Amino acid sequence: MRFLFVHGTGVRRERHDALFALVRDRLTARFPGATVDSCFWGERFGATLSAEGRSVPGLGAPGTVPGPDEEEIAEWGLLIADPLCELRVLAEAGWDTAGGSHPDDDPDGDAFAMPGVQSAGDRVLELLTAVRGVPDGGEQAALLLGTGLAAGFPAALESVSRSAEATRAGGRAAGETQARELAKALARAVTAAALASAGADADCTGAERDRLVELITARLGGDARFPGARAAAVLGRLALRVTTQPLLNAWRGSLTVGATPALGDILRYQARGADLRAFLHERITAEPGPTVLIGHSLGGIALVDLLALAAARGEPVPGVELLVTVGSQAPFLYELGALAGVVPGTKLPYAFPRWLNVYDRQDVLSYLAEPVFPGDPRVSDQEIGSRQPFPACHSAYWKQDSLYARIERAVAEAEIG
């Protein structure tokens, strides 16, 4: 009996050698008389950046000082991720003031207002509840409809107006100057919450976003052109540290270059998978069977494609008695219609071998095969838990004794000698 291990995406020589040594030792311990081989394909058929990443905008661009647009984009990136972050600064830290650190020191403040008289901040919060009452045909209504934000706007308004951050920030707005900044912060929070709710369905430019903020701010008695103080300063510094364009350029470059072996191998296979499948066929048939194929991740996809295509042609790959896929996306690609060997809604070809599909619930790159090939006695799923989060769990299968025990059982069930 012979085992042939086919590695997954992103694996290159050093990683392959360490991984295969582990797999070989574990299989040899359970199958002392078996031959354990590997099919290393990463360097020959894996992806590389032929132009050294020059397709990535900004990669290696000179200069590290962000422009004004980049600062604004960074701020809105933080606001959309956490619409209440600006209000939270005002709620916790209050305002910078000319006379001291407490709102009562604000020259424009109303610290000596008569008891029972509504404060400036409370007036702004009360006005916020009326923002939803925009007459049909008004500019704000048209803007919300035209940007795809209309559906989520009421919930965004509700979440901001009822938030503890808004209440506390309103309570600290002691004068008209601070009330105007509060109005702007509330308008930005509502707009950011609406954008976050719409997600990819939002069709909103920066100019439309800014106009929506202006309209809401005006209805709250403020002026969106009024410069922020404490919140804007804190948010701006944080945004510049986290999401400046030079950092994004570096991150995008490192992500692109770093992800090329993993993501690139998948994309390359989808475009030029026939070459890899031909190589696998050559390696499988180089030695006589019976053969057990073990494919990890993309390796499993390629094996499913190869075996299905060959069986459909009436030329099954000689000697293959059992296929084991580990952390494989093949079942999901079948549902998408992205497998080369099996069309969605059709059964596996008659000559397709037994198939053991191993998955981990924490591994977002692993999928179930039995439910998409219902009633096929050749197909079985096996859950194995490594107690590791993703992405570590995607590679943690190979140290689990339960994996090799399940392979041993599958070999016995297939009566492979």
WORALIN-V363862 format. One record per backbone hydrogen bond with DSSP energy under -1.0 kcal/mol. CO is the residue of the C=O (numbers start at 1). NH is the residue of the N-H. If there is no record, write none. Layout:
CO;NH / CO;NH
//
This chain:
1;35 / 2;292 / 3;37 / 4;294 / 5;39 / 6;296 / 8;11 / 12;16 / 13;17 / 14;18 / 15;19 / 16;20 / 17;21 / 18;22 / 19;23 / 20;24 / 21;25 / 22;26 / 23;27 / 24;28 / 25;29 / 26;30 / 27;31 / 31;34 / 35;3 / 37;5 / 41;45 / 42;46 / 48;50 / 49;52 / 51;54 / 53;56 / 56;59 / 58;61 / 67;71 / 68;72 / 69;73 / 70;74 / 71;75 / 72;76 / 73;77 / 74;78 / 75;79 / 76;80 / 77;81 / 78;82 / 82;85 / 84;88 / 85;89 / 86;90 / 87;91 / 88;92 / 89;93 / 90;94 / 102;105 / 103;106 / 106;109 / 108;176 / 110;113 / 114;117 / 119;123 / 120;124 / 121;125 / 122;126 / 123;127 / 124;128 / 127;130 / 128;131 / 130;133 / 132;134 / 135;138 / 138;142 / 139;143 / 140;144 / 141;145 / 142;146 / 143;147 / 144;149 / 144;150 / 147;203 / 149;153 / 152;156 / 153;157 / 154;158 / 155;159 / 156;160 / 157;161 / 158;162 / 160;163 / 163;167 / 164;168 / 165;169 / 166;170 / 167;171 / 172;174 / 173;121 / 174;110 / 175;179 / 176;180 / 177;181 / 178;182 / 179;183 / 180;184 / 181;185 / 182;186 / 183;187 / 184;188 / 185;189 / 186;190 / 187;191 / 188;192 / 189;193 / 190;194 / 191;195 / 192;196 / 193;197 / 194;198 / 195;199 / 198;201 / 199;202 / 205;209 / 206;210 / 207;211 / 208;212 / 209;213 / 210;214 / 211;215 / 212;216 / 213;217 / 214;218 / 215;219 / 217;222 / 218;221 / 223;226 / 229;233 / 230;234 / 231;235 / 232;236 / 233;237 / 234;238 / 235;239 / 236;240 / 237;241 / 238;242 / 239;243 / 244;248 / 245;249 / 246;250 / 247;251 / 248;252 / 249;253 / 250;254 / 251;255 / 252;256 / 253;257 / 254;258 / 255;259 / 259;263 / 259;264 / 261;10 / 262;266 / 263;267 / 264;268 / 265;269 / 266;270 / 267;271 / 268;272 / 269;273 / 273;277 / 274;278 / 275;279 / 276;280 / 277;281 / 278;282 / 279;283 / 280;284 / 281;285 / 290;2 / 291;321 / 291;322 / 292;4 / 293;324 / 294;6 / 295;326 / 296;299 / 297;301 / 298;302 / 299;303 / 300;304 / 301;305 / 302;306 / 303;307 / 304;308 / 305;309 / 306;310 / 307;311 / 308;312 / 309;313 / 310;315 / 311;314 / 317;320 / 319;291 / 322;293 / 323;356 / 324;295 / 325;358 / 326;297 / 328;367 / 329;333 / 330;334 / 331;335 / 332;336 / 333;337 / 333;338 / 343;346 / 349;352 / 354;323 / 355;380 / 356;325 / 357;382 / 358;327 / 359;384 / 360;363 / 363;366 / 369;373 / 373;376 / 376;379 / 378;355 / 380;357 / 382;359 / 389;393 / 391;394 / 392;395 / 396;399 / 397;400 / 400;403 / 400;404 / 401;405 / 402;406 / 403;407 / 404;408 / 405;409 / 406;410 / 407;411 / 408;412 / 409;413 / 410;414 / 411;416
//
